[in-house]
């Protein structure tokens, strides 16, 4: 289990499991998410949320793992742009360690 900081002051955190990271990888949720400027802001977070909603809306059977990522991480009430930045950094580190 990993813990990411969700805000700049460090008062809020989100728990991210390896299962969450595997699901993010399986659905390529972070691929092409960030624009060429490299800035992660609330618009990028909203884009991720809309992408997840679209994936869930087109599935004939709901994937429990994707639902877990959405509920536990992406739609977490503590998730802000800072938290998404931390999630991206954790994902990159996780991919590097996995290989």
C-alpha positions as CSV (number, residue, x, y, z in Angstrom):
1,X,0.0,0.0,0.0
2,X,1.3,3.4,-1.0
3,X,0.2,6.8,0.5
4,X,0.2,9.9,-1.7
5,X,-0.1,13.4,-0.4
6,X,-3.3,15.0,-1.7
7,X,-2.7,18.7,-0.9
8,X,0.3,21.0,-0.7
9,X,0.1,21.4,3.1
10,X,0.3,17.7,3.7
11,X,-2.8,17.4,5.8
12,X,-4.6,15.1,3.4
13,X,-3.5,11.7,2.0
14,X,-4.9,9.0,-0.3
15,X,-4.1,5.3,0.0
16,X,-3.1,3.7,-3.3
17,X,-2.7,0.0,-3.6
18,X,-0.7,-2.0,-6.2
19,X,-4.0,-3.2,-7.5
20,X,-5.0,0.4,-8.2
21,X,-1.8,1.0,-10.0
22,X,-2.2,-2.2,-12.1
23,X,-5.7,-1.1,-13.1
24,X,-4.4,2.4,-14.0
25,X,-1.8,0.6,-16.2
26,X,-4.4,-1.8,-17.7
27,X,-6.7,1.0,-18.8
28,X,-3.8,3.4,-19.6
29,X,-5.6,6.0,-17.6
30,X,-2.6,8.4,-17.4
31,X,-1.5,8.0,-21.0
32,X,-1.8,11.2,-23.0
33,X,-3.5,12.9,-20.0
34,X,-1.0,15.7,-19.5
35,X,-0.7,18.3,-22.2
36,X,2.7,19.3,-23.7
37,X,3.1,22.0,-21.2
38,X,3.5,19.3,-18.4
39,X,1.2,21.2,-16.0
40,X,-1.2,19.1,-13.9
41,X,-4.1,21.3,-12.9
42,X,-7.8,20.9,-12.0
43,X,-8.6,20.7,-15.8
44,X,-6.4,17.6,-16.1
45,X,-8.0,16.0,-13.1
46,X,-11.4,16.7,-14.7
47,X,-10.2,15.2,-18.0
48,X,-9.2,12.0,-16.1
49,X,-12.5,11.8,-14.4
50,X,-14.4,12.2,-17.7
51,X,-12.2,9.5,-19.3
52,X,-13.1,7.1,-16.4
53,X,-16.7,7.9,-16.6
54,X,-16.6,7.3,-20.4
55,X,-14.9,3.9,-19.9
56,X,-17.4,2.9,-17.3
57,X,-20.3,4.0,-19.4
58,X,-19.3,1.9,-22.4
59,X,-18.7,-1.3,-20.6
60,X,-21.3,-4.0,-20.7
61,X,-20.1,-5.4,-17.4
62,X,-18.7,-3.1,-14.7
63,X,-15.1,-3.8,-13.9
64,X,-14.8,-3.9,-10.1
65,X,-11.1,-3.0,-10.2
66,X,-11.8,0.1,-12.2
67,X,-14.7,1.1,-9.9
68,X,-12.3,0.7,-7.0
69,X,-9.8,3.0,-8.6
70,X,-12.5,5.6,-9.3
71,X,-14.0,5.5,-5.8
72,X,-10.8,5.1,-3.8
73,X,-8.5,7.4,-5.7
74,X,-9.7,9.4,-8.6
75,X,-13.1,10.5,-7.2
76,X,-11.8,10.6,-3.6
77,X,-13.0,13.8,-1.9
78,X,-9.4,14.7,-1.1
79,X,-8.1,14.3,-4.7
80,X,-7.0,17.6,-6.1
81,X,-4.5,18.5,-8.9
82,X,-1.6,18.2,-6.3
83,X,-2.8,14.7,-5.5
84,X,-2.9,13.8,-9.2
85,X,0.6,15.0,-9.6
86,X,1.7,12.8,-6.7
87,X,-0.2,9.9,-8.3
88,X,1.6,10.3,-11.6
89,X,5.0,10.4,-9.8
90,X,4.0,7.2,-7.8
91,X,2.9,5.5,-11.0
92,X,6.2,6.3,-12.8
93,X,8.2,5.1,-9.8
94,X,6.0,1.9,-9.6
95,X,6.5,1.2,-13.3
96,X,10.3,1.6,-13.0
97,X,10.5,-0.7,-9.9
98,X,8.3,-3.3,-11.6
99,X,10.6,-3.6,-14.6
